[in-house]
C-alpha cells in the first residue's frame, strides 16, 4: 500500500521550503544546495552539476531501459500585482501560495516522492530523478548540460502544470532577427532609401504565410512579428530597420527546415538565434500513454515550451497545477493536486513495461 498522506505531507513541507528560497533563473544555487541536502538527509545519494541535482535508483541495471523524472527549480521574476509575498509560502483554503508553487516546484516535490517510493521497488526499468535549472530561459547550463552525464534515457516524464493530463506533443520555438538595409538621407528632401519601407513586404509575408503541414495535436506553425526598431530621429531617413519574429513550430518541421523555407521567401537578411528548441512528440501508442488513457487521462498538444525541446528521446509533459496560473501574481498550487499527482504518477509507473 502507498502511504499517500505521508508522501503528500513530505512534498508540501519541501514545497514550502523551496518557495522560501528565491530561485530565479541562473540564480538557483541556494535552492539547489537546500534540495541536495534534503535529498541526502533521506539517505539517497545525489549527483550534481552546476545547479542541477539528480538521483539514480540503487538497483540500476544497464540491461533495463531508464525512465527520467524531471522538473525545474528555477522561476521567473515576480510579476507586478502580487498581494501576497512571493517568497513567503502561505497556506489558505487548501492552496499553497508562492512564486514557483505551480510552475514548477509542485512537480519537483511530487516527482521526488514518486522516486522515493518506486526506487525501492523492483521494476522493469531504471529510474532517475532530476531537478534541473535554467528551464525558464532555456539556458545551456540547465538540462542540456546534464543529459550527457546520465545513462541513456528511454522515456522522459517532464513535470509541468498540465492538470495531470499527458501532453504528448509540444510546440518548439525559434526566434529570428530580420534586418533590412537602406540609405540615410534628409527627410525633407527626396533622398535616401527608407529601410522601414523595405521590411513592409516581409512583415506582411510573416503575417499571412501558412506552412502547408499542420499537426493534428499542435495545429499550424505560428509566426508572430513581436518587435521592430528603426530610425534615430524624425528628420532622418532610417538606413536600417530590424524586427523580431517568434516562431512556434509543430512536429512536422525542424526549426532548420522552417528557417530554410523562410529564407527563400523574404528579401531582408534573416538570422536564427538558435535551432535548439524543436517541437517534440511521443507516439500515442507508447505504453505510458496507453496506460494514461486507460486511467482516464486525455492526451493533448501543448503550445508552451519546456525542457522537452532539449530531449532527444520520447517524452511526456505531465504535472500538477494549471498552466494558466504560471507566471501570474499570487501563483498557487492546491494540496489536493499534489496528492493526486503523487498517486497518479505511481499508478502510471508501477509495473510499467516500456
C-alpha positions as CSV (number, residue, x, y, z in Angstrom):
1,X,0.0,0.0,0.0
2,X,1.1,3.5,-0.7
3,X,1.1,5.9,2.3
4,X,-0.2,8.8,0.2
5,X,-0.9,11.0,3.2
6,X,2.8,10.7,4.3
7,X,4.2,11.4,0.8
8,X,1.9,14.4,0.4
9,X,2.9,15.8,3.7
10,X,6.6,15.4,2.8
11,X,6.0,17.0,-0.6
12,X,4.2,20.1,0.8
13,X,6.8,20.6,3.5
14,X,9.6,20.5,0.9
15,X,7.5,22.8,-1.3
16,X,7.1,25.4,1.4
17,X,10.9,25.4,1.9
18,X,11.6,25.8,-1.8
19,X,9.2,28.7,-2.1
20,X,11.0,30.5,0.7
21,X,14.3,30.4,-1.2
22,X,14.4,32.8,-4.2
23,X,15.5,30.7,-7.3
24,X,15.3,33.0,-10.3
25,X,16.8,31.5,-13.5
26,X,20.6,31.5,-13.3
27,X,20.3,32.2,-9.5
28,X,19.3,28.8,-8.3
29,X,22.4,27.9,-6.1
30,X,20.8,28.3,-2.7
31,X,17.7,26.3,-3.7
32,X,19.9,23.6,-5.3
33,X,22.0,23.4,-2.1
34,X,18.9,23.1,0.1
35,X,17.4,20.4,-2.2
36,X,20.6,18.4,-2.4
37,X,20.9,18.4,1.4
38,X,17.3,17.5,1.8
39,X,17.6,14.5,-0.5
40,X,20.8,13.3,1.1
41,X,19.2,13.5,4.6
42,X,16.6,11.0,3.4
43,X,19.5,8.6,2.7
44,X,19.6,9.0,-1.1
45,X,22.8,9.7,-2.9
46,X,22.9,12.6,-5.3
47,X,24.8,13.8,-8.3
48,X,25.3,17.4,-9.1
49,X,26.4,19.5,-12.0
50,X,26.1,23.3,-11.5
51,X,22.6,23.8,-10.0
52,X,21.2,20.5,-11.4
53,X,20.6,17.7,-8.8
54,X,19.9,14.1,-9.7
55,X,19.5,10.6,-8.1
56,X,19.9,7.3,-9.8
57,X,17.9,4.2,-8.5
58,X,20.2,2.0,-6.4
59,X,19.2,-1.1,-8.3
60,X,20.4,0.4,-11.6
61,X,20.8,-2.2,-14.4
62,X,22.2,-1.3,-17.8
63,X,20.1,-4.1,-19.3
64,X,16.9,-2.3,-18.4
65,X,15.5,0.9,-20.0
66,X,15.7,4.1,-18.0
67,X,12.9,6.5,-17.2
68,X,13.7,10.1,-16.3
69,X,11.5,12.0,-13.8
70,X,12.4,15.7,-14.4
71,X,11.2,19.2,-13.4
72,X,12.9,22.5,-12.8
73,X,13.7,24.5,-9.7
74,X,14.1,27.9,-11.3
75,X,11.3,30.5,-11.5
76,X,10.6,33.7,-13.5
77,X,10.8,37.1,-11.7
78,X,7.7,38.0,-9.7
79,X,5.3,40.0,-11.9
80,X,3.5,43.1,-10.7
81,X,0.3,42.6,-8.8
82,X,1.3,40.2,-6.0
83,X,-0.9,40.8,-2.9
84,X,0.9,38.1,-1.0
85,X,4.7,37.9,-0.6
86,X,6.1,35.8,-3.5
87,X,8.8,34.2,-1.4
88,X,6.8,33.6,1.7
89,X,4.7,30.4,1.4
90,X,1.1,30.9,2.6
91,X,-1.5,28.1,3.1
92,X,-5.1,29.2,2.6
93,X,-8.2,27.2,1.8
94,X,-6.3,24.2,0.6
95,X,-3.9,26.2,-1.5
96,X,-0.2,27.0,-1.1
97,X,0.7,30.4,-2.5
98,X,4.2,31.4,-3.5
99,X,6.4,32.1,-6.6
100,X,7.1,28.8,-8.3
101,X,4.5,26.8,-6.4
102,X,2.6,25.9,-9.6
103,X,5.5,26.3,-12.1
104,X,7.0,24.0,-11.3
105,X,8.0,23.2,-7.7
106,X,4.8,21.2,-7.2
107,X,6.1,18.9,-9.9
108,X,9.6,18.8,-8.4
109,X,8.3,17.7,-4.9
110,X,5.7,15.3,-6.3
111,X,8.2,13.6,-8.6
112,X,10.8,13.2,-5.9
113,X,8.3,11.5,-3.6
114,X,7.4,9.2,-6.5
115,X,11.1,8.5,-7.0
116,X,11.5,7.7,-3.2
117,X,8.7,5.1,-3.4
118,X,9.4,3.5,-6.7
119,X,13.2,3.3,-6.5
120,X,12.9,0.9,-3.6
121,X,10.7,-1.5,-5.6
122,X,11.6,-4.0,-8.3
123,X,10.6,-2.5,-11.7
124,X,11.3,-3.4,-15.3
125,X,13.1,-0.1,-15.7
126,X,15.7,2.1,-14.0
127,X,14.6,5.4,-12.5
128,X,16.4,8.7,-12.4
129,X,15.1,11.9,-10.7
130,X,16.5,15.2,-12.0
131,X,15.8,18.6,-10.6
132,X,17.2,20.9,-13.3
133,X,17.9,24.7,-13.5
134,X,17.6,27.5,-16.1
135,X,14.4,26.0,-17.7
136,X,12.6,29.3,-17.8
137,X,15.4,30.8,-20.0
138,X,16.3,27.6,-21.9
139,X,19.8,28.1,-20.5
140,X,22.7,26.0,-21.7
141,X,23.7,25.2,-18.0
142,X,20.4,23.5,-17.4
143,X,19.2,20.1,-18.5
144,X,21.1,20.3,-21.8
145,X,24.4,20.2,-19.8
146,X,23.3,17.2,-17.6
147,X,21.8,14.7,-20.1
148,X,25.3,13.7,-21.5
149,X,26.3,12.8,-17.9
150,X,23.4,10.4,-17.4
151,X,22.8,6.9,-18.7
152,X,20.8,6.6,-21.9
153,X,17.1,7.6,-21.3
154,X,14.2,5.6,-22.9
155,X,11.4,7.9,-21.6
156,X,11.3,11.3,-20.0
157,X,8.4,12.5,-17.8
158,X,8.6,16.2,-17.6
159,X,6.7,17.8,-14.6
160,X,4.9,20.9,-15.7
161,X,1.4,22.1,-14.8
162,X,-0.9,20.2,-17.1
163,X,-3.7,19.3,-14.6
164,X,-2.1,15.8,-14.8
165,X,-3.2,15.3,-18.4
166,X,-0.5,14.0,-20.7
167,X,0.9,16.4,-23.3
168,X,2.2,14.0,-25.9
169,X,3.3,16.9,-28.3
170,X,4.7,20.3,-27.6
171,X,5.5,23.2,-29.9
172,X,9.1,24.3,-30.4
173,X,10.5,27.8,-30.6
174,X,12.7,29.6,-32.9
175,X,13.5,33.4,-32.7
176,X,14.5,35.0,-35.9
177,X,16.1,38.5,-36.3
178,X,15.4,40.2,-39.6
179,X,17.4,43.2,-40.9
180,X,16.9,45.5,-43.9
181,X,19.5,48.0,-45.0
182,X,18.7,51.3,-46.8
183,X,20.5,54.6,-47.1
184,X,20.2,57.6,-44.7
185,X,19.0,60.9,-46.0
186,X,17.2,64.1,-45.0
187,X,13.5,63.6,-44.6
188,X,12.7,67.0,-46.1
189,X,14.4,66.1,-49.4
190,X,13.8,63.3,-51.9
191,X,16.9,61.4,-50.9
192,X,17.9,58.3,-49.1
193,X,16.4,54.8,-49.2
194,X,14.0,54.1,-46.3
195,X,14.8,50.8,-44.6
196,X,11.3,50.8,-43.0
197,X,9.6,50.6,-46.3
198,X,11.9,47.7,-47.3
199,X,10.6,45.5,-44.4
200,X,6.9,46.0,-45.0
201,X,6.5,43.3,-47.6
202,X,8.5,40.8,-45.4
203,X,6.4,41.6,-42.4
204,X,3.2,41.1,-44.4
205,X,4.6,37.7,-45.5
206,X,5.2,36.6,-42.0
207,X,1.7,37.7,-41.1
208,X,0.0,35.9,-44.0
209,X,2.1,32.8,-44.9
210,X,0.9,29.4,-43.8
211,X,3.2,26.4,-43.8
212,X,1.3,23.5,-45.5
213,X,1.8,20.8,-42.9
214,X,-0.5,21.0,-39.9
215,X,-0.3,18.8,-36.8
216,X,-3.5,17.1,-35.5
217,X,-2.3,17.9,-32.0
218,X,-0.4,21.2,-32.3
219,X,-2.1,22.8,-35.4
220,X,-0.1,25.0,-37.8
221,X,3.3,26.6,-37.4
222,X,2.6,30.1,-35.8
223,X,4.8,33.1,-36.7
224,X,4.4,36.4,-34.9
225,X,6.3,39.7,-35.5
226,X,6.8,40.9,-31.9
227,X,9.4,43.7,-32.0
228,X,10.5,46.3,-34.6
229,X,13.2,49.0,-34.4
230,X,14.3,51.7,-36.8
231,X,15.3,55.4,-37.0
232,X,17.3,57.8,-34.9
233,X,15.2,61.0,-35.3
234,X,12.2,62.3,-37.1
235,X,14.0,64.1,-39.9
236,X,16.4,61.4,-40.9
237,X,15.5,58.6,-43.3
238,X,16.4,55.4,-41.5
239,X,19.2,53.3,-43.1
240,X,18.5,50.2,-41.1
241,X,15.3,48.5,-39.8
242,X,15.2,45.4,-37.7
243,X,12.4,43.2,-36.5
244,X,12.0,40.0,-34.5
245,X,9.8,37.0,-35.3
246,X,8.6,34.5,-32.7
247,X,8.1,31.1,-34.4
248,X,6.3,28.2,-32.7
249,X,7.0,25.0,-34.7
250,X,5.0,21.8,-34.8
251,X,6.4,18.3,-35.1
252,X,6.1,18.3,-38.9
253,X,9.1,20.6,-39.3
254,X,12.5,21.0,-37.7
255,X,13.5,24.6,-37.0
256,X,16.2,24.4,-39.6
257,X,13.6,23.4,-42.2
258,X,11.4,26.3,-41.3
259,X,14.3,28.7,-41.5
260,X,15.4,27.5,-44.9
261,X,11.8,27.9,-46.2
262,X,11.6,31.4,-44.7
263,X,14.9,32.4,-46.3
264,X,13.5,31.6,-49.8
265,X,10.5,34.0,-49.3
266,X,11.8,37.2,-47.7
267,X,14.1,39.8,-49.2
268,X,15.6,41.0,-45.9
269,X,18.5,39.4,-44.1
270,X,17.4,36.8,-41.5
271,X,19.4,35.1,-38.7
272,X,18.1,32.5,-36.3
273,X,19.2,32.9,-32.7
274,X,19.2,29.1,-32.3
275,X,17.8,25.9,-33.8
276,X,17.9,24.1,-30.4
277,X,14.3,24.2,-29.3
278,X,12.5,21.9,-31.7
279,X,9.0,20.6,-31.3
280,X,8.7,17.2,-29.5
281,X,6.2,14.4,-29.6
282,X,5.6,10.8,-28.5
283,X,3.6,8.1,-30.2
284,X,0.1,7.8,-28.9
285,X,0.6,4.0,-28.8
286,X,3.5,4.3,-26.3
287,X,2.9,2.1,-23.2
288,X,3.0,5.1,-20.9
289,X,0.4,7.0,-23.0
290,X,-1.8,3.9,-23.3
291,X,-1.8,3.4,-19.6
292,X,-2.6,7.1,-19.0
293,X,-5.6,6.8,-21.4
294,X,-6.8,3.6,-19.5
295,X,-6.7,5.7,-16.3
296,X,-9.0,8.4,-17.9
297,X,-6.3,10.8,-18.9
298,X,-6.7,12.8,-22.2
299,X,-3.6,13.3,-24.4
300,X,-3.2,16.8,-25.9
301,X,-0.8,19.0,-27.6
302,X,0.8,21.8,-25.6
303,X,1.5,25.3,-27.1
304,X,4.0,26.2,-24.3
305,X,7.7,25.4,-24.3
306,X,9.6,23.2,-21.7
307,X,12.8,21.3,-21.4
308,X,11.2,18.6,-23.6
309,X,12.6,20.6,-26.5
310,X,16.1,19.6,-25.4
311,X,15.3,15.9,-25.0
312,X,16.3,13.6,-27.9
313,X,14.2,10.7,-26.6
314,X,10.5,10.1,-26.2
315,X,8.9,12.3,-23.5
316,X,5.6,13.3,-22.0
317,X,4.8,16.5,-20.2
318,X,2.5,15.9,-17.2
319,X,2.2,17.5,-13.8
320,X,0.0,19.0,-11.1
321,X,-1.4,22.5,-11.4
322,X,-2.8,24.6,-14.2
323,X,-0.7,26.3,-16.9
324,X,-2.8,29.4,-16.7
325,X,-1.5,30.1,-13.2
326,X,2.1,30.1,-14.3
327,X,3.9,33.5,-14.3
328,X,1.0,35.2,-12.6
329,X,0.6,37.2,-9.4
330,X,-0.4,35.2,-6.4
331,X,0.6,31.9,-8.0
332,X,-0.6,28.9,-6.1
333,X,-1.0,25.1,-6.1
334,X,-3.7,23.1,-4.3
335,X,-2.6,20.4,-1.8
336,X,-5.1,18.1,-3.4
337,X,-3.4,18.5,-6.7
338,X,-0.1,17.4,-5.2
339,X,-1.8,14.4,-3.6
340,X,-3.5,13.5,-6.9
341,X,-0.2,13.8,-8.8
342,X,1.8,11.5,-6.5
343,X,-0.9,8.8,-6.5
344,X,-1.4,9.0,-10.3
345,X,2.3,9.1,-11.2
346,X,2.8,5.9,-9.1
347,X,-0.3,4.2,-10.6
348,X,1.1,5.0,-14.1
349,X,4.6,3.9,-13.4
350,X,4.3,0.9,-11.0
351,X,4.7,-2.2,-13.1
352,X,5.1,-0.3,-16.4
353,X,6.9,-2.1,-19.2
354,X,8.4,0.1,-21.9
